[in-house]
Amino acid sequence: MQRLYDFLRRHPTGVDCFWALVLFGMSVVSEASVPDEVGTTRMALIVPILVLLSVVVALRRRMPERMLLLAGATGLAQLLLDVSTMIGDFALLVIVYTVAATGARWSSRAALTLGLVAAPVAQVRWPQESSGLAGNIAITVFQAVPFALAWVLGDSIRTRRAYFAQLEERAARLEKEREAQAKVAVAAERARIARELHDVVAHNVSVMVVQADGAAYVLDAAPDQARKALETISSTGRQALAEMRRLLGVLRTGEHREAGEYVPQPDVRQIEDLVEQCRTAGLPVDFRVEGTPRPLPSGVELTAYRIVQEALTNTRKHGGPNAGASVRLVYFDDGLGLLVEDDGKGAPHELYEEGGEDGRGHGLIGMRERIGMVGGTLDAGPRPGGGFRISALLPIKQH
């Protein structure tokens, strides 16, 4: 059944042609019942008129304005040839509706005028002799009402289609704006990450320079200390190279910093201080560390800190006045796991679904960008029992 419906929607002219044939056949059958002497002459006039009215129905959707003009000309021919109203004149109702729904504005007004004039003209041309003046007036009004209703229905369909078209256009425009805002947010977050990674690399290089100077100073007097300093330089250099690999491809903005302006970036150890700040601000936070804490690459530590910071910020903004949160850090052999949950209201759906319908879900966009920089994974969304949940896995092994 659905296939048939889809087929009919794809071939509207074919459907109209079918109904045109039905209207033509019904009109011919109806007029064939007229007595022979009158009927033969009448049929010779009626058939061409019926053909034209059937064409009006068949092509009404392909060329509504032209079919309105054809219908008007056919009605005028009926008046001149003294062919009274018949079933085929139903085509006039159909074209009035069609033009009101899909035709140009001038043709819509012309269709309304034609429909309202047709009934009184027909009544004057072929009056009911058995009815008095009041009866003829009543018949005229009764015949004009269907034309008015057909026009009103068609015009309301036009208004409804225009309204839906406007809604679709607005939705498409909002979608483009949301995508543009999300791209801007991604670019801004990447610039911020690039600046922070730049600071991390600069810090590592500074450590290497200090260790190298110390090793040179004690090389002859304390070979063991010099060897230890060289080992520190080696490990720090590898870590700096790993951070540089992440930094490549991330465009840094045109902001410049003077020498000595670089400051140490937050790390995993400072997450506990962050949690304590949230508790002081009135947000109950349960903080737990599982596994054996150990030094991590600077980029991983910075990413972990920023994710917890953003997650707790979202809890304060969207969780409600009675929300509580929990933060878990899990040290695995090859990675660091983060789990931040709250029991509040949870963020609105549009803030965690592809950047947000209104472009405001930039916090989660930033999380995804940060985790992508270190090759990790992120899962964010509402909890089954209420509240919000953010789970991340950051790999420790550097490539």
Helices and strands as residue ranges (DSSP letters): H 2-10, H 12-31, H 36-58, H 64-81, G 87-89, H 90-102, H 105-125, H 133-218, H 223-247, G 268-270, H 271-280, E 285-290, H 298-318, E 325-331, E 335-342, G 349-351, H 362-373, E 377-382, E 388-395
